[in-house]
Amino acid sequence: MKNQNLKRMVLTALFTALTCVATMLIQIQMPATQGYVNIGDCFVLLGAWVLGPVYGAFAGGVGSALADLLAGYPHYIAGTLVIKALMAVIAALLYRKLGEKNTYLGQLVGGIAAELWMVAGYFIYAMLILGKGIAAATSIPGNLLQGAIGIVAAIALVAALRESKTLDKVSANG
């Protein structure tokens, strides 16, 4: 039991860091929304599928919010924390529900639902909290692209990790 808890904590810290770094690694600035498009969603999804909804939410939310803090986007920290955490919960729960019989279907449906939440969440956040009004809609195409890249990259990474048997060794989803 102690080893499983330690493993889960280490993996959560690892996915938090991976999410933060991937989010900061490639950033395409979106001047209209004072935000950016990034590749961090790959690790938000992967963390959700490996860690489950609770620990995946922590890793995805905190890792992404830390990236906003470190990259100089303090106006997005609170929104990102909530949006990315809920994104991970959605991805993990749908993966658990659908992935038992068809892992790929669970990843695809969970990923799409999570990314659609991300697009809607940032639109609502920018429109209402940041006061951008309808101009917040300019973030939708970039966020859709970010989501699509995140899904494809996460599914490809899972396939590679599964092929190498790495997922069997690290899975903390429970």
HELIX and SHEET records of a PDB file:
HELIX    1   1 LYS A    2  LEU A   25  1                                  24    
HELIX    2   2 ASP A   41  LEU A   51  1                                  11    
HELIX    3   3 PRO A   53  ALA A   71  1                                  19    
HELIX    4   4 PRO A   74  TYR A   76  5                                   3    
HELIX    5   5 ILE A   77  GLY A   99  1                                  23    
HELIX    6   6 THR A  103  ILE A  124  1                                  22    
HELIX    7   7 TYR A  125  ILE A  129  3                                   5    
HELIX    8   8 GLY A  133  THR A  138  5                                   6    
HELIX    9   9 SER A  139  GLU A  163  1                                  25    
HELIX   10  10 THR A  166  VAL A  170  1                                   5    
SHEET    1   A 2 GLN A  27  MET A  30  0                                        
SHEET    2   A 2 GLY A  35  ASN A  38 -1                                        
END                                                                             
